[in-house]
Amino acid sequence: MTGIEFKARLRLGDFTLDAAFTGEGRVTALFGPSGSGKSTILRMIAGLLKPDEGRIVLAGRVVFDSALGVDLAPRLRRVGLVFQDGLLFPHMSVRQNLLYGSWARRAKRSAAFDATVGILDLGGLLDRAPRHLSGGERQRVAIGRALLSEPAVLLMDEPVAAIDQERRAEILPYLETLTREYPIPLLYVSHALDEVDRLAQQIVLLREGQVVSNE
C-alpha cells in the first residue's frame, strides 16, 4: 500500500506551492532550501493548512480531496507530527508525555509503550520533567509520543535542526532504528543532505514550491 499520495496547490501571499509526489519508500524525504515549501506540505498533510485545491491520501485513505469535498479534521487523519522543538507538555513527566499519545487514541498502555521506551532509550528518563532533559532527549520523547498515538503516517519537520552537532549525531541512530522497527510511512523534512542520505529511500527535491526531482 502506498504511504503518501500528495497533489495540492496553495497560494500564501507571494508564495505559491504547486506540487505532487507519491511516497513509495518507508522513509521519504522532502529536501530543499528554506522557503521551498517543505513545511507547508507537512502542514497540509496534517490538516493544519487547507490547500486551495488537490488530493491527499494517507495509507490508502483519502483525507483531503477538493473535488469530492473531503477535508478530514487533523485529529481524524491519524498523523504523528514531530516539530523542531518537541513541544512537550512542561507540567508532565516524560512518562506522562509518552502516555498522552496513547490517551489521545483512547488506547491502554501496552507492550508498545515498553518497546518504544526501549528503542528510544527512555527508560532512565521516565520520571523527569522536560526542563531537565537535553535537546536530544526532548526530541526522543516527542518521537515516542508521536509513535504511541498509533499514526498511519509519521511526519517529522527537521527534528534535529535545533540540536547541536553532538546531540544530533546521537539521535540519528535512534531514527534509523525506529524506521527499521516500525512499519509506518515516514515523511522527513530536512535541508541537511547527510541526514537525507542516511535515512531516506526516496528524496523529493523542492524548489520555490515545486517538485524538481523525485528519486
C-alpha positions as CSV (number, residue, x, y, z in Angstrom):
1,M,0.0,0.0,0.0
2,T,1.3,3.4,-0.9
3,G,2.1,5.5,2.1
4,I,1.5,9.0,0.9
5,E,-0.1,10.5,-2.2
6,F,0.1,14.3,-2.4
7,K,-1.1,16.7,-5.0
8,A,-2.0,20.2,-4.0
9,R,-1.9,23.8,-4.8
10,L,-1.9,26.7,-2.2
11,R,-1.2,30.4,-2.5
12,L,0.2,32.1,0.6
13,G,0.9,35.8,-0.1
14,D,3.6,36.0,-2.8
15,F,4.4,32.3,-2.4
16,T,2.6,29.6,-4.4
17,L,3.0,25.9,-3.7
18,D,2.0,23.6,-6.6
19,A,3.5,20.2,-6.0
20,A,2.7,16.5,-6.5
21,F,4.5,13.3,-5.4
22,T,3.9,9.8,-4.2
23,G,5.9,8.4,-1.2
24,E,6.9,4.9,-2.2
25,G,9.6,4.0,0.4
26,R,9.2,3.7,4.1
27,V,11.1,6.9,4.5
28,T,10.5,9.7,2.0
29,A,12.5,12.9,2.5
30,L,11.3,16.4,1.4
31,F,14.6,18.1,0.7
32,G,15.3,21.6,-0.4
33,P,16.4,25.1,0.7
34,S,14.5,27.2,3.3
35,G,11.3,28.6,1.8
36,S,10.9,25.9,-0.8
37,G,7.6,24.6,0.7
38,K,8.7,21.6,2.7
39,S,7.0,22.5,6.0
40,T,4.0,23.8,4.1
41,I,3.4,20.4,2.6
42,L,3.7,18.7,6.0
43,R,1.1,21.1,7.5
44,M,-1.3,20.4,4.6
45,I,-0.9,16.7,5.1
46,A,-1.5,17.1,8.9
47,G,-4.6,19.2,8.2
48,L,-3.1,22.4,9.7
49,L,-3.3,24.2,6.3
50,K,-6.0,23.7,3.8
51,P,-5.0,23.5,0.1
52,D,-6.8,25.7,-2.4
53,E,-7.2,22.5,-4.4
54,G,-5.8,19.0,-4.6
55,R,-5.9,15.5,-3.1
56,I,-4.1,13.9,-0.2
57,V,-4.1,10.1,0.5
58,L,-2.5,8.6,3.6
59,A,-2.0,4.8,3.8
60,G,-4.8,4.3,1.2
61,R,-7.2,6.7,2.9
62,V,-8.4,10.0,1.4
63,V,-8.0,12.8,3.9
64,F,-8.4,15.7,1.5
65,D,-10.0,16.0,-1.9
66,S,-11.2,19.4,-3.1
67,A,-13.2,17.9,-6.0
68,L,-15.1,15.5,-3.7
69,G,-15.4,17.9,-0.8
70,V,-13.4,15.7,1.6
71,D,-11.4,17.5,4.3
72,L,-10.8,15.5,7.5
73,A,-10.1,17.3,10.7
74,P,-6.4,16.9,11.9
75,R,-7.5,14.6,14.8
76,L,-9.1,12.2,12.3
77,R,-6.1,11.9,10.0
78,R,-4.0,9.6,12.2
79,V,-0.9,11.6,11.7
80,G,2.0,11.7,14.1
81,L,3.8,15.1,13.9
82,V,7.2,16.0,15.3
83,F,8.4,19.6,15.0
84,Q,11.9,21.0,15.5
85,D,11.0,21.8,19.1
86,G,9.4,18.7,20.6
87,L,6.6,20.8,22.2
88,L,6.4,18.6,25.2
89,F,3.9,19.4,27.9
90,P,6.1,21.1,30.6
91,H,3.9,20.2,33.5
92,M,4.0,16.5,32.7
93,S,6.8,14.0,33.3
94,V,8.4,12.1,30.4
95,R,6.1,9.1,31.2
96,Q,3.0,11.3,31.2
97,N,4.0,12.9,27.9
98,L,4.5,9.5,26.3
99,L,1.2,8.1,27.7
100,Y,-0.6,11.2,26.3
101,G,0.0,9.7,22.8
102,S,-1.9,6.6,23.8
103,W,-4.6,8.5,25.7
104,A,-5.2,10.6,22.6
105,R,-6.0,7.4,20.7
106,R,-8.1,6.1,23.7
107,A,-5.6,3.2,24.0
108,K,-4.4,1.5,27.1
109,R,-0.7,1.1,28.0
110,S,0.5,-1.9,26.2
111,A,3.7,-3.7,25.1
112,A,4.0,-0.9,22.5
113,F,4.9,1.5,25.3
114,D,7.7,-0.7,26.6
115,A,9.0,-1.3,23.1
116,T,9.0,2.4,22.3
117,V,10.8,3.3,25.5
118,G,13.4,0.6,24.8
119,I,14.0,1.6,21.2
120,L,14.4,5.3,22.1
121,D,16.4,4.5,25.3
122,L,14.0,6.5,27.5
123,G,13.8,4.1,30.5
124,G,16.0,6.3,32.7
125,L,14.1,9.4,31.9
126,L,10.5,8.5,32.6
127,D,10.2,10.4,35.9
128,R,12.0,13.6,34.7
129,A,10.3,16.8,33.8
130,P,11.1,18.2,30.2
131,R,13.1,21.1,31.6
132,H,15.6,18.6,32.9
133,L,16.2,17.0,29.5
134,S,18.7,17.8,26.8
135,G,17.5,18.8,23.4
136,G,18.2,15.4,22.0
137,E,16.3,13.7,24.9
138,R,13.3,16.0,24.4
139,Q,13.2,15.1,20.7
140,R,13.3,11.4,21.5
141,V,10.4,11.8,23.9
142,A,8.5,13.8,21.2
143,I,9.1,11.0,18.7
144,G,8.0,8.4,21.2
145,R,4.8,10.3,22.0
146,A,4.0,10.5,18.2
147,L,4.6,6.8,17.7
148,L,2.4,5.9,20.7
149,S,-0.5,7.7,19.1
150,E,-0.6,4.8,16.6
151,P,-0.3,7.0,13.5
152,A,-0.9,5.8,10.0
153,V,1.8,8.2,8.8
154,L,4.7,9.9,10.8
155,L,5.7,13.4,9.8
156,M,9.0,14.9,11.0
157,D,9.7,18.6,10.4
158,E,13.5,19.0,10.7
159,P,13.5,17.1,14.1
160,V,17.2,17.6,14.7
161,A,17.7,21.1,13.2
162,A,17.6,22.8,16.6
163,I,20.0,20.4,18.3
164,D,23.8,20.9,18.5
165,Q,26.1,18.8,16.3
166,E,27.0,16.3,19.1
167,R,23.4,15.7,20.2
168,R,22.4,15.4,16.5
169,A,24.9,12.7,16.0
170,E,23.4,10.9,19.0
171,I,19.8,11.0,17.8
172,L,20.2,9.9,14.2
173,P,20.9,6.3,15.1
174,Y,17.6,6.2,17.0
175,L,15.8,7.4,13.9
176,E,17.5,4.7,11.9
177,T,16.4,2.1,14.4
178,L,12.7,3.2,14.5
179,T,12.5,3.2,10.7
180,R,13.5,-0.4,10.8
181,E,11.3,-1.5,13.7
182,Y,8.1,0.4,12.9
183,P,6.3,-0.3,9.6
184,I,4.9,3.3,9.4
185,P,5.5,5.5,6.3
186,L,7.7,8.4,7.4
187,L,7.9,11.8,5.6
188,Y,11.0,13.5,6.8
189,V,11.7,17.2,6.1
190,S,15.3,18.4,6.0
191,H,17.8,20.7,4.3
192,A,20.7,18.6,5.5
193,L,21.9,16.3,2.8
194,D,23.8,13.9,5.2
195,E,20.5,13.3,7.1
196,V,18.6,12.6,4.0
197,D,21.2,10.2,2.6
198,R,21.4,8.4,5.8
199,L,17.6,7.9,6.5
200,A,15.6,8.1,3.3
201,Q,14.9,5.6,0.5
202,Q,13.3,8.3,-1.6
203,I,14.1,12.0,-2.0
204,V,11.6,14.6,-3.2
205,L,13.6,17.8,-4.1
206,L,11.6,21.0,-3.8
207,R,12.5,24.4,-5.1
208,E,10.2,27.5,-5.0
209,G,7.1,25.5,-4.2
210,Q,7.5,22.9,-7.0
211,V,8.9,19.4,-7.2
212,V,12.0,19.4,-9.4
213,S,13.2,15.8,-8.7
214,N,11.7,12.7,-7.2
215,E,14.1,9.7,-6.9
